[in-house]
Each structure stands twice: as structure tokens, then as C-alpha cells.
């Protein structure tokens, strides 16, 4: 079976049985992303299906760090074990660099729609960040053991925290200050304006939620996944692995909450240290549940029942990158394509499709949710067809 990149794809696991739970967790994350990214009306969205306005977190704020956490597990199980088996490390680095470059270009191409004007295109983005984190993590995975990887995490988070809290930078008004974690006033926003002016998030244009500096703690989210992959590849029993993940997850939740109070608030747009650690805890706990139910449970029939119930997530997880890109293209086309109305006005295709749902006798927020669910169902139909045809996109 062909595999998509380590950032999203199913790892080739030489020493342990294929992890159904990793496919299912990846599929859950993709399904969640499709749900929160495609409401019928952005003005009517349940709070948990939108990002926290700034500090704090919602269900939606789980999704991106989960992608990186999953990517780290996949890298550890595939890239790390291949290197340990004697594979050519420079060749593995070149291979991964090509994959990362392609993922970056896919993300950039999605940002080009609909203007196709590089002079104004947003350069950062979700896929671009995943590509950068994967590229930066590769030598750490290949050339350092798990203890040294822990040191890398501490060093990266420490460096990021010191810069954000102690290095003075000018805001948009030219006022210099340090440790101001407000939109457009932090050190990361200053760096983005300095290096990527004109190519930032269109909504604000003065900072970017996938900016350069916050790539450092995002890289740590991936490296926490790498450490989890080391645990999964160890000789411990499946029950012991589950227990360790639960304990580590609870520890990260506690530590992240303490850092939220004492050091830096949980802010997804800045990927603060507290956010990185807290979301790692959420990922560990949720993945440990998937792992125990689908792989770690010693009883055969409950495990098979759980696998049957998780089949939609597993199917989603086998073509995650393709579905991510396809959904982005379709969402943009729904907004670009205009349909002439009887009164000579033009409505977007998305508005036309949403109109009959909007007229249902339900609250506007529920109508918006119904549209998102139907969009998700349409994407799952594509995923199911590809799974039936054994089409697995490889990058």
C-alpha cells in the first residue's frame, strides 16, 4: 500500500504491526478539520467550532497540533527505524527534503487561489508550517536519540520563550516593548513584518498565525510525537504503552495549565509554550484511547468492534493530505464561482447551495453546522471511493 508523506501519511513500520489507531486518529483529525473549516455561515458558528479569539482554546485549536503530533509519530516509526536499521541517512534527508518542498508548494498553490498573483500571495500556511517542521525535525530524528531529542525540545521552547518575553521589538506605532503578547505586538509579528511584509494573513496583514518564529514551538509539537513514536516502538506491552501515554498526557495538561497561569497564556496564534505542551497532553490522551481500543486491547472481539466503528476515520486517514488539499480547492471554488440570480445579482455557488439549508426551520447556527456536516459527508464519499479503489496518494 502506498503511503503519503510522514507529516500526514501512514508510516511504513518495519518492526511492529501496522497501527490502525494512527490511521484512525489521523482520520479523526481530518474529519474535524473539514467540519470546522466549512460552515455555511461564518457569522453563525458554535464557539467550539471556531478558534479562540486570542487567549484560551477550543476544540478547533486541537486540530493543527494534532497533525504535527501525528507527523512526529509517523516519522519516529518510519524514518527513525529505517535509520536504525542501517539506511543511508543523507539519502533519507534528501528524500524527506523533496517531500517537504512538495508539501510546501501545495500549500502555497492553495494560497494562490483565486488571484494567482505571487506579489500578494500569503506565504505562510498550514501545509507550509508542516513542511518546515518536517524538514527541521528530520536531522533531529535521524542523528539524535530520544534523550537528546528531549534536550532539543527544551532548548527550542526555552529559546522561543526568552525571545517572546525578553526581546524588545517595535509595534506598528514604533513603540518598543518586550513580552507584549497581543495581536501584532509580539516579537514573532515583528519578524514576520520584517521578512514577509505583503505576504501575510490577508485578514490582518500585519502578523500571521503561521509565522516564522512560532514555527519553533510548532516543531516541538512534532518532536513530542517523535518521542511518542519511540514509546510505541519499544518492547513494552501495549497496556504499558497506553498507561505511559495517559500519564504523560496528564502531566502535559498539568504543566501546560501551570505555564498558562505563570508564564505565557495559551494562545494558538502564537503557538505559545503553554499551548504546545497543553495540546500535546490533549493529543496524548486522545491517541492513547484510540491506541488502546484499536491496537492495545488484548481482547479480540472488542478490538474488532472498535475497528469497525472507527472505519470512517480509518478511511479518512489513508488519504489525508489529498483530502486536505482537495477540500481547500473545493472550498475556494465554492466562493469564486458565481451564479446569476433572477434579479440579475450574482451569488457564490456556496451561497446558492446553502440557501435551502438556511431556509430550514432551525436556528442559524444549526443550519450552518448542517452545511459543514454535508460538506464533510461529500469529502468522505471521495475518501470512501478512493479506499474502495485502493487509491492511496503518495507524495
Secondary structure, DSSP 4 states (H G I P E B T S, - for coil): -----TTTSPP--SSS---HHHHHHHHHHHHHHHHHH--S-TTS--GGGS--SSBS--GGGGHHHHHHHHHHHHHIIIIIHHHHTT--HHHHHHHHHHHHHHHHHHHHHHHHTTT--TTT-----HHHHHHHHHHHHHHHHHH--HHHHHHHHHHHHHHHHHHHHH--EE-TTS-EESS--STTTSHHHHHHHHHHTTSS-TTTSS--TT-STTHHHHHHHHHHHHHHHHHHTSSS-HHHHHHHHHHHHHHHHHHHHHHHHHT---BGGGT-HHHHHHHHHHHHHHHHHHHIIIII-S-HHHHHHHHHHTHHHHHHHTTHHHHHHHHHHHHHHHHH-EEE-TTS-EEEHHHHHHHHHHTSSS-HHHHHHHHHHHHHHHHHHHHHHHHHTT-----
